Amino acid sequence: MHHDHDEEAVGYAKIDQYNVQRVANIADHYTDILKQLGENPHREGLLKTPERVAKALQFLTHGYELKPDEILKSAMFKENYSQMVIVKDIEVYSMCEHHMLPFFGKAHVAYIPNGYIVGLSKIPKVVDAFARRLQVQERLTDEIRDCLQDTLHAAGVAVVIECKHMCMSMRGVQKQNSVTTTSAFTGEFLKNDITRSEFLRLIATQLH
C-alpha cells in the first residue's frame, strides 16, 4: 500500500533542503547582476538577496527533479469506472522561459478511465511537477495531457489552463487583465463534440 510519506521515492518531494553549491554559484551571479543594475549588493537590504534569489529559483524549478509518470503510477488502481473524472481549479505557478517572469492561474484536468483510476491528489501534483520548470503555457498544457494519456492509457484526456503572464502585465504590452487560455485533448474529448462540450460546461459551472 502506498503512503504519502513514501512520495519522495516516487519522484515527488517538496524542496526543504537546497543544493548548497548550486545556491552559491547562482548567488555569485546575482551579486554581479545587482551591480550591473546600479545597485550596491553590500548594503544591508541586499546582503542576503543573492542567496534568497538562488533558493527561490531552485524551488521554482524543482520540477526538473520530479518524475510525473511515477507520481501517477504510485497511486493507480484497477477500476471499472468509465465516466469522466474532473479535477478543476488546480493552482498553477510557473516561470515563462522567455523572460523568467511568473505566469499563474488555474488548470482544469479530466480523464475518462480505461481500466485504471488514479488517486485524485496525484493530478495536481503532476500539474505542479511540469509547472515548476521554465515553461511556455502551450507546452505545459501538452505535457500534462501526454503524461496522463501515456501513463493511464485513458479513453480520453482533457486539459485547459488559464493564466495571467507577468511578461504581458509588467512589460511588453502591459495589459494587466489579459488571460491566456490553452487546451489539449485526446481520445473521446478529441473525437466526440458532446463529451468535450460537457467537460467545458462542467469546468465553467459553479457548484455553490
PyRosetta script that sets phi, psi and omega in degrees:
from pyrosetta import init, pose_from_sequence

init()
pose = pose_from_sequence("MHHDHDEEAVGYAKIDQYNVQRVANIADHYTDILKQLGENPHREGLLKTPERVAKALQFLTHGYELKPDEILKSAMFKENYSQMVIVKDIEVYSMCEHHMLPFFGKAHVAYIPNGYIVGLSKIPKVVDAFARRLQVQERLTDEIRDCLQDTLHAAGVAVVIECKHMCMSMRGVQKQNSVTTTSAFTGEFLKNDITRSEFLRLIATQLH")
pose.set_psi(1, 139.8)
pose.set_omega(1, -179.0)
pose.set_phi(2, -89.3)
pose.set_psi(2, 136.8)
pose.set_omega(2, 174.7)
pose.set_phi(3, -121.9)
pose.set_psi(3, 152.3)
pose.set_omega(3, -176.2)
pose.set_phi(4, -58.6)
pose.set_psi(4, -31.9)
pose.set_omega(4, -177.8)
pose.set_phi(5, -70.3)
pose.set_psi(5, -6.6)
pose.set_omega(5, 176.7)
pose.set_phi(6, -90.3)
pose.set_psi(6, -0.1)
pose.set_omega(6, -168.8)
pose.set_phi(7, -65.2)
pose.set_psi(7, -26.9)
pose.set_omega(7, 179.9)
pose.set_phi(8, -60.9)
pose.set_psi(8, -32.8)
pose.set_omega(8, -177.8)
pose.set_phi(9, -73.7)
pose.set_psi(9, -18.4)
pose.set_omega(9, -177.3)
pose.set_phi(10, -111.6)
pose.set_psi(10, 20.9)
pose.set_omega(10, 170.5)
pose.set_phi(11, 95.9)
pose.set_psi(11, 16.3)
pose.set_omega(11, 177.5)
pose.set_phi(12, -134.6)
pose.set_psi(12, 113.6)
pose.set_omega(12, 177.4)
pose.set_phi(13, -151.9)
pose.set_psi(13, 129.3)
pose.set_omega(13, 176.0)
pose.set_phi(14, -66.9)
pose.set_psi(14, 141.7)
pose.set_omega(14, -179.7)
pose.set_phi(15, -78.0)
pose.set_psi(15, 104.5)
pose.set_omega(15, 172.8)
pose.set_phi(16, -107.6)
pose.set_psi(16, -17.9)
pose.set_omega(16, 176.5)
pose.set_phi(17, -122.0)
pose.set_psi(17, 149.6)
pose.set_omega(17, -174.5)
pose.set_phi(18, -119.1)
pose.set_psi(18, 151.8)
pose.set_omega(18, 173.6)
pose.set_phi(19, -71.4)
pose.set_psi(19, 107.7)
pose.set_omega(19, -171.2)
pose.set_phi(20, -60.4)
pose.set_psi(20, -43.3)
pose.set_omega(20, -178.3)
pose.set_phi(21, -67.1)
pose.set_psi(21, -39.5)
pose.set_omega(21, 178.8)
pose.set_phi(22, -65.0)
pose.set_psi(22, -41.6)
pose.set_omega(22, 177.9)
pose.set_phi(23, -60.9)
pose.set_psi(23, -44.2)
pose.set_omega(23, -179.3)
pose.set_phi(24, -63.3)
pose.set_psi(24, -42.0)
pose.set_omega(24, -179.5)
pose.set_phi(25, -63.8)
pose.set_psi(25, -46.2)
pose.set_omega(25, -180.0)
pose.set_phi(26, -66.0)
pose.set_psi(26, -40.8)
pose.set_omega(26, -179.4)
pose.set_phi(27, -61.3)
pose.set_psi(27, -39.4)
pose.set_omega(27, 177.9)
pose.set_phi(28, -57.4)
pose.set_psi(28, -42.5)
pose.set_omega(28, 179.2)
pose.set_phi(29, -64.5)
pose.set_psi(29, -38.8)
pose.set_omega(29, -177.6)
pose.set_phi(30, -72.9)
pose.set_psi(30, -26.6)
pose.set_omega(30, 172.4)
pose.set_phi(31, -61.0)
pose.set_psi(31, -44.4)
pose.set_omega(31, 178.8)
pose.set_phi(32, -68.1)
pose.set_psi(32, -38.5)
pose.set_omega(32, 178.9)
pose.set_phi(33, -60.5)
pose.set_psi(33, -42.8)
pose.set_omega(33, 178.5)
pose.set_phi(34, -59.9)
pose.set_psi(34, -40.0)
pose.set_omega(34, 176.9)
pose.set_phi(35, -63.2)
pose.set_psi(35, -43.8)
pose.set_omega(35, -178.8)
pose.set_phi(36, -64.2)
pose.set_psi(36, -26.4)
pose.set_omega(36, 178.5)
pose.set_phi(37, -81.3)
pose.set_psi(37, -4.4)
pose.set_omega(37, 179.3)
pose.set_phi(38, 93.4)
pose.set_psi(38, 10.9)
pose.set_omega(38, -179.3)
pose.set_phi(39, -95.2)
pose.set_psi(39, 167.5)
pose.set_omega(39, 174.8)
pose.set_phi(40, -107.1)
pose.set_psi(40, 101.5)
pose.set_omega(40, -176.9)
pose.set_phi(41, -67.2)
pose.set_psi(41, -5.4)
pose.set_omega(41, -179.0)
pose.set_phi(42, -98.6)
pose.set_psi(42, -2.9)
pose.set_omega(42, 176.4)
pose.set_phi(43, -73.9)
pose.set_psi(43, 157.9)
pose.set_omega(43, -168.3)
pose.set_phi(44, -53.7)
pose.set_psi(44, -45.5)
pose.set_omega(44, -175.2)
pose.set_phi(45, -68.1)
pose.set_psi(45, -18.6)
pose.set_omega(45, -176.6)
pose.set_phi(46, -110.0)
pose.set_psi(46, -0.2)
pose.set_omega(46, -174.4)
pose.set_phi(47, -56.2)
pose.set_psi(47, -42.4)
pose.set_omega(47, -177.1)
pose.set_phi(48, -103.1)
pose.set_psi(48, 4.0)
pose.set_omega(48, -177.8)
pose.set_phi(49, -60.4)
pose.set_psi(49, -46.2)
pose.set_omega(49, 179.5)
pose.set_phi(50, -56.4)
pose.set_psi(50, -40.6)
pose.set_omega(50, 179.0)
pose.set_phi(51, -68.9)
pose.set_psi(51, -40.5)
pose.set_omega(51, 179.3)
pose.set_phi(52, -63.6)
pose.set_psi(52, -43.0)
pose.set_omega(52, 179.0)
pose.set_phi(53, -63.5)
pose.set_psi(53, -42.1)
pose.set_omega(53, 179.7)
pose.set_phi(54, -60.4)
pose.set_psi(54, -43.2)
pose.set_omega(54, 179.3)
pose.set_phi(55, -68.4)
pose.set_psi(55, -39.0)
pose.set_omega(55, 178.8)
pose.set_phi(56, -62.7)
pose.set_psi(56, -44.4)
pose.set_omega(56, 179.6)
pose.set_phi(57, -64.4)
pose.set_psi(57, -38.4)
pose.set_omega(57, 178.8)
pose.set_phi(58, -63.8)
pose.set_psi(58, -39.7)
pose.set_omega(58, 177.4)
pose.set_phi(59, -68.4)
pose.set_psi(59, -43.8)
pose.set_omega(59, -176.2)
pose.set_phi(60, -67.2)
pose.set_psi(60, -16.2)
pose.set_omega(60, 179.2)
pose.set_phi(61, -119.2)
pose.set_psi(61, 22.0)
pose.set_omega(61, -177.0)
pose.set_phi(62, -72.9)
pose.set_psi(62, -4.2)
pose.set_omega(62, 175.4)
pose.set_phi(63, -62.7)
pose.set_psi(63, -24.0)
pose.set_omega(63, 177.6)
pose.set_phi(64, -61.8)
pose.set_psi(64, -24.6)
pose.set_omega(64, -178.2)
pose.set_phi(65, -88.6)
pose.set_psi(65, -6.2)
pose.set_omega(65, -175.2)
pose.set_phi(66, -99.3)
pose.set_psi(66, 157.2)
pose.set_omega(66, 179.7)
pose.set_phi(67, -121.4)
pose.set_psi(67, 93.1)
pose.set_omega(67, -173.6)
pose.set_phi(68, -57.7)
pose.set_psi(68, -37.4)
pose.set_omega(68, 179.6)
pose.set_phi(69, -65.0)
pose.set_psi(69, -35.2)
pose.set_omega(69, 178.4)
pose.set_phi(70, -70.3)
pose.set_psi(70, -31.9)
pose.set_omega(70, 175.4)
pose.set_phi(71, -59.3)
pose.set_psi(71, -45.3)
pose.set_omega(71, 178.8)
pose.set_phi(72, -66.8)
pose.set_psi(72, -45.0)
pose.set_omega(72, -176.7)
pose.set_phi(73, -62.7)
pose.set_psi(73, -23.6)
pose.set_omega(73, -178.5)
pose.set_phi(74, -71.2)
pose.set_psi(74, -13.7)
pose.set_omega(74, -177.4)
pose.set_phi(75, -144.1)
pose.set_psi(75, 46.5)
pose.set_omega(75, 174.8)
pose.set_phi(76, -98.0)
pose.set_psi(76, 136.2)
pose.set_omega(76, -176.9)
pose.set_phi(77, -133.4)
pose.set_psi(77, 137.4)
pose.set_omega(77, 174.9)
pose.set_phi(78, -67.2)
pose.set_psi(78, 131.1)
pose.set_omega(78, -178.0)
pose.set_phi(79, -160.8)
pose.set_psi(79, 141.3)
pose.set_omega(79, -177.8)
pose.set_phi(80, -84.9)
pose.set_psi(80, -2.7)
pose.set_omega(80, -179.9)
pose.set_phi(81, -58.1)
pose.set_psi(81, 132.3)
pose.set_omega(81, -174.5)
pose.set_phi(82, -133.4)
pose.set_psi(82, 20.1)
pose.set_omega(82, 176.7)
pose.set_phi(83, -97.4)
pose.set_psi(83, 165.7)
pose.set_omega(83, -177.4)
pose.set_phi(84, -61.8)
pose.set_psi(84, 134.1)
pose.set_omega(84, 173.9)
pose.set_phi(85, -115.3)
pose.set_psi(85, 124.5)
pose.set_omega(85, -176.6)
pose.set_phi(86, -122.1)
pose.set_psi(86, 132.5)
pose.set_omega(86, 167.0)
pose.set_phi(87, -117.9)
pose.set_psi(87, 112.1)
pose.set_omega(87, -173.6)
pose.set_phi(88, -111.4)
pose.set_psi(88, 164.9)
pose.set_omega(88, 175.8)
pose.set_phi(89, 59.2)
pose.set_psi(89, 40.0)
pose.set_omega(89, 175.3)
pose.set_phi(90, -78.3)
pose.set_psi(90, 125.5)
pose.set_omega(90, -179.4)
pose.set_phi(91, -66.2)
pose.set_psi(91, 135.8)
pose.set_omega(91, 179.0)
pose.set_phi(92, -122.1)
pose.set_psi(92, 127.6)
pose.set_omega(92, 172.0)
pose.set_phi(93, -131.6)
pose.set_psi(93, 120.8)
pose.set_omega(93, -177.8)
pose.set_phi(94, -144.0)
pose.set_psi(94, 178.3)
pose.set_omega(94, -177.9)
pose.set_phi(95, -124.2)
pose.set_psi(95, 121.7)
pose.set_omega(95, 176.4)
pose.set_phi(96, -63.2)
pose.set_psi(96, 128.3)
pose.set_omega(96, -177.1)
pose.set_phi(97, -75.8)
pose.set_psi(97, -13.3)
pose.set_omega(97, -178.2)
pose.set_phi(98, -81.1)
pose.set_psi(98, -37.1)
pose.set_omega(98, -177.9)
pose.set_phi(99, -126.2)
pose.set_psi(99, -1.5)
pose.set_omega(99, -175.9)
pose.set_phi(100, 53.0)
pose.set_psi(100, 43.4)
pose.set_omega(100, 171.6)
pose.set_phi(101, -113.4)
pose.set_psi(101, 154.3)
pose.set_omega(101, -175.2)
pose.set_phi(102, -70.8)
pose.set_psi(102, 150.3)
pose.set_omega(102, 159.0)
pose.set_phi(103, -130.6)
pose.set_psi(103, 146.9)
pose.set_omega(103, -171.1)
pose.set_phi(104, -154.0)
pose.set_psi(104, 155.4)
pose.set_omega(104, -179.3)
pose.set_phi(105, 169.3)
pose.set_psi(105, -135.2)
pose.set_omega(105, -175.6)
pose.set_phi(106, -136.4)
pose.set_psi(106, 147.2)
pose.set_omega(106, 173.9)
pose.set_phi(107, -116.2)
pose.set_psi(107, 143.4)
pose.set_omega(107, 174.9)
pose.set_phi(108, -122.4)
pose.set_psi(108, 122.4)
pose.set_omega(108, -172.7)
pose.set_phi(109, -126.8)
pose.set_psi(109, 135.1)
pose.set_omega(109, 176.8)
pose.set_phi(110, -137.5)
pose.set_psi(110, 152.2)
pose.set_omega(110, 171.4)
pose.set_phi(111, -146.7)
pose.set_psi(111, 154.9)
pose.set_omega(111, 175.3)
pose.set_phi(112, -109.5)
pose.set_psi(112, 112.6)
pose.set_omega(112, -175.2)
pose.set_phi(113, -61.3)
pose.set_psi(113, 149.8)
pose.set_omega(113, 177.1)
pose.set_phi(114, -135.3)
pose.set_psi(114, 58.7)
pose.set_omega(114, -179.5)
pose.set_phi(115, 107.0)
pose.set_psi(115, -21.7)
pose.set_omega(115, -179.0)
pose.set_phi(116, -134.9)
pose.set_psi(116, 140.9)
pose.set_omega(116, 167.4)
pose.set_phi(117, -114.2)
pose.set_psi(117, 167.1)
pose.set_omega(117, -179.4)
pose.set_phi(118, -129.3)
pose.set_psi(118, 147.3)
pose.set_omega(118, 176.2)
pose.set_phi(119, -53.5)
pose.set_psi(119, 130.0)
pose.set_omega(119, -170.8)
pose.set_phi(120, -60.8)
pose.set_psi(120, -31.8)
pose.set_omega(120, -178.7)
pose.set_phi(121, -67.8)
pose.set_psi(121, -17.9)
pose.set_omega(121, -177.3)
pose.set_phi(122, -74.3)
pose.set_psi(122, -26.4)
pose.set_omega(122, -178.0)
pose.set_phi(123, -66.7)
pose.set_psi(123, -48.6)
pose.set_omega(123, 174.2)
pose.set_phi(124, -60.3)
pose.set_psi(124, -32.4)
pose.set_omega(124, 179.1)
pose.set_phi(125, -68.4)
pose.set_psi(125, -35.2)
pose.set_omega(125, 175.6)
pose.set_phi(126, -66.9)
pose.set_psi(126, -43.1)
pose.set_omega(126, 176.8)
pose.set_phi(127, -57.0)
pose.set_psi(127, -46.0)
pose.set_omega(127, -177.9)
pose.set_phi(128, -66.2)
pose.set_psi(128, -38.4)
pose.set_omega(128, -178.4)
pose.set_phi(129, -61.4)
pose.set_psi(129, -37.2)
pose.set_omega(129, 177.5)
pose.set_phi(130, -82.2)
pose.set_psi(130, -32.7)
pose.set_omega(130, -177.3)
pose.set_phi(131, -71.2)
pose.set_psi(131, -33.0)
pose.set_omega(131, -176.3)
pose.set_phi(132, -81.4)
pose.set_psi(132, 55.0)
pose.set_omega(132, 177.0)
pose.set_phi(133, -146.5)
pose.set_psi(133, 171.5)
pose.set_omega(133, 169.1)
pose.set_phi(134, -72.9)
pose.set_psi(134, 125.6)
pose.set_omega(134, -166.3)
pose.set_phi(135, -139.6)
pose.set_psi(135, 166.7)
pose.set_omega(135, 157.1)
pose.set_phi(136, -122.2)
pose.set_psi(136, 147.0)
pose.set_omega(136, -173.3)
pose.set_phi(137, -61.4)
pose.set_psi(137, -35.9)
pose.set_omega(137, -178.9)
pose.set_phi(138, -62.0)
pose.set_psi(138, -45.5)
pose.set_omega(138, -179.7)
pose.set_phi(139, -69.6)
pose.set_psi(139, -39.2)
pose.set_omega(139, 177.7)
pose.set_phi(140, -55.9)
pose.set_psi(140, -44.5)
pose.set_omega(140, -179.8)
pose.set_phi(141, -61.0)
pose.set_psi(141, -46.0)
pose.set_omega(141, -179.2)
pose.set_phi(142, -67.1)
pose.set_psi(142, -38.5)
pose.set_omega(142, -178.0)
pose.set_phi(143, -65.1)
pose.set_psi(143, -40.8)
pose.set_omega(143, 177.4)
pose.set_phi(144, -63.4)
pose.set_psi(144, -47.2)
pose.set_omega(144, 178.2)
pose.set_phi(145, -57.1)
pose.set_psi(145, -50.3)
pose.set_omega(145, -175.0)
pose.set_phi(146, -65.5)
pose.set_psi(146, -37.6)
pose.set_omega(146, 179.1)
pose.set_phi(147, -63.3)
pose.set_psi(147, -45.2)
pose.set_omega(147, 179.0)
pose.set_phi(148, -65.3)
pose.set_psi(148, -44.5)
pose.set_omega(148, -178.1)
pose.set_phi(149, -64.0)
pose.set_psi(149, -48.7)
pose.set_omega(149, -174.2)
pose.set_phi(150, -71.3)
pose.set_psi(150, -31.7)
pose.set_omega(150, -176.7)
pose.set_phi(151, -85.7)
pose.set_psi(151, -43.1)
pose.set_omega(151, -177.3)
pose.set_phi(152, -89.2)
pose.set_psi(152, -13.6)
pose.set_omega(152, -174.3)
pose.set_phi(153, 50.7)
pose.set_psi(153, 46.8)
pose.set_omega(153, -174.1)
pose.set_phi(154, -70.6)
pose.set_psi(154, 159.1)
pose.set_omega(154, 174.1)
pose.set_phi(155, -73.1)
pose.set_psi(155, -14.2)
pose.set_omega(155, 176.3)
pose.set_phi(156, 179.4)
pose.set_psi(156, 149.0)
pose.set_omega(156, 177.6)
pose.set_phi(157, -133.7)
pose.set_psi(157, 141.0)
pose.set_omega(157, 176.5)
pose.set_phi(158, -132.4)
pose.set_psi(158, 134.9)
pose.set_omega(158, 177.5)
pose.set_phi(159, -136.1)
pose.set_psi(159, 127.4)
pose.set_omega(159, 172.5)
pose.set_phi(160, -126.8)
pose.set_psi(160, 130.7)
pose.set_omega(160, 178.6)
pose.set_phi(161, -124.7)
pose.set_psi(161, 133.3)
pose.set_omega(161, 178.4)
pose.set_phi(162, -122.5)
pose.set_psi(162, 119.1)
pose.set_omega(162, -174.8)
pose.set_phi(163, -139.1)
pose.set_psi(163, 152.0)
pose.set_omega(163, 166.6)
pose.set_phi(164, -99.3)
pose.set_psi(164, 139.1)
pose.set_omega(164, -176.5)
pose.set_phi(165, -113.9)
pose.set_psi(165, 122.3)
pose.set_omega(165, -179.9)
pose.set_phi(166, -65.9)
pose.set_psi(166, -23.9)
pose.set_omega(166, 177.2)
pose.set_phi(167, -69.7)
pose.set_psi(167, -19.1)
pose.set_omega(167, 173.9)
pose.set_phi(168, -92.1)
pose.set_psi(168, -34.8)
pose.set_omega(168, -174.6)
pose.set_phi(169, -81.5)
pose.set_psi(169, -38.5)
pose.set_omega(169, -173.0)
pose.set_phi(170, -96.2)
pose.set_psi(170, -23.4)
pose.set_omega(170, -179.0)
pose.set_phi(171, -140.9)
pose.set_psi(171, -170.0)
pose.set_omega(171, 176.9)
pose.set_phi(172, 60.4)
pose.set_psi(172, -125.1)
pose.set_omega(172, -176.2)
pose.set_phi(173, -75.1)
pose.set_psi(173, -16.1)
pose.set_omega(173, 176.9)
pose.set_phi(174, 53.0)
pose.set_psi(174, 49.8)
pose.set_omega(174, 175.7)
pose.set_phi(175, -104.8)
pose.set_psi(175, 99.9)
pose.set_omega(175, -168.3)
pose.set_phi(176, -67.4)
pose.set_psi(176, -25.1)
pose.set_omega(176, -173.9)
pose.set_phi(177, -103.0)
pose.set_psi(177, 10.8)
pose.set_omega(177, -179.3)
pose.set_phi(178, -72.0)
pose.set_psi(178, 135.3)
pose.set_omega(178, 175.8)
pose.set_phi(179, -124.2)
pose.set_psi(179, 131.7)
pose.set_omega(179, 178.6)
pose.set_phi(180, -102.3)
pose.set_psi(180, 128.8)
pose.set_omega(180, 178.9)
pose.set_phi(181, -115.9)
pose.set_psi(181, 130.5)
pose.set_omega(181, 175.7)
pose.set_phi(182, -127.0)
pose.set_psi(182, 153.0)
pose.set_omega(182, -179.7)
pose.set_phi(183, -143.3)
pose.set_psi(183, 154.8)
pose.set_omega(183, 177.4)
pose.set_phi(184, -151.5)
pose.set_psi(184, 137.3)
pose.set_omega(184, -174.9)
pose.set_phi(185, -135.5)
pose.set_psi(185, 153.7)
pose.set_omega(185, 169.7)
pose.set_phi(186, -136.9)
pose.set_psi(186, 167.0)
pose.set_omega(186, 170.1)
pose.set_phi(187, 54.8)
pose.set_psi(187, -128.4)
pose.set_omega(187, -174.8)
pose.set_phi(188, -61.9)
pose.set_psi(188, -31.7)
pose.set_omega(188, 179.1)
pose.set_phi(189, -69.8)
pose.set_psi(189, -27.1)
pose.set_omega(189, -179.7)
pose.set_phi(190, -84.6)
pose.set_psi(190, -39.5)
pose.set_omega(190, -173.5)
pose.set_phi(191, -87.0)
pose.set_psi(191, -28.9)
pose.set_omega(191, -170.2)
pose.set_phi(192, -112.2)
pose.set_psi(192, 109.5)
pose.set_omega(192, -179.0)
pose.set_phi(193, -60.5)
pose.set_psi(193, -35.8)
pose.set_omega(193, -178.0)
pose.set_phi(194, -66.9)
pose.set_psi(194, -43.4)
pose.set_omega(194, 179.2)
pose.set_phi(195, -63.1)
pose.set_psi(195, -45.3)
pose.set_omega(195, -179.8)
pose.set_phi(196, -64.3)
pose.set_psi(196, -41.9)
pose.set_omega(196, 179.7)
pose.set_phi(197, -64.8)
pose.set_psi(197, -37.6)
pose.set_omega(197, 178.2)
pose.set_phi(198, -64.5)
pose.set_psi(198, -41.8)
pose.set_omega(198, 176.7)
pose.set_phi(199, -60.7)
pose.set_psi(199, -49.1)
pose.set_omega(199, -178.7)
pose.set_phi(200, -63.4)
pose.set_psi(200, -35.0)
pose.set_omega(200, 177.3)
pose.set_phi(201, -67.0)
pose.set_psi(201, -42.5)
pose.set_omega(201, -176.0)
pose.set_phi(202, -69.0)
pose.set_psi(202, -36.5)
pose.set_omega(202, -179.4)
pose.set_phi(203, -74.5)
pose.set_psi(203, -17.7)
pose.set_omega(203, 177.8)
pose.set_phi(204, -91.9)
pose.set_psi(204, -8.9)
pose.set_omega(204, -174.8)
pose.set_phi(205, -89.3)
pose.set_psi(205, 132.8)
pose.set_omega(205, 173.2)
pose.set_phi(206, -93.2)
pose.set_psi(206, 126.9)
pose.set_omega(206, -176.8)
pose.set_phi(207, -87.9)
pose.set_psi(207, -5.4)
pose.set_omega(207, 179.9)
pose.set_phi(208, -146.6)
pose.dump_pdb("model.pdb")
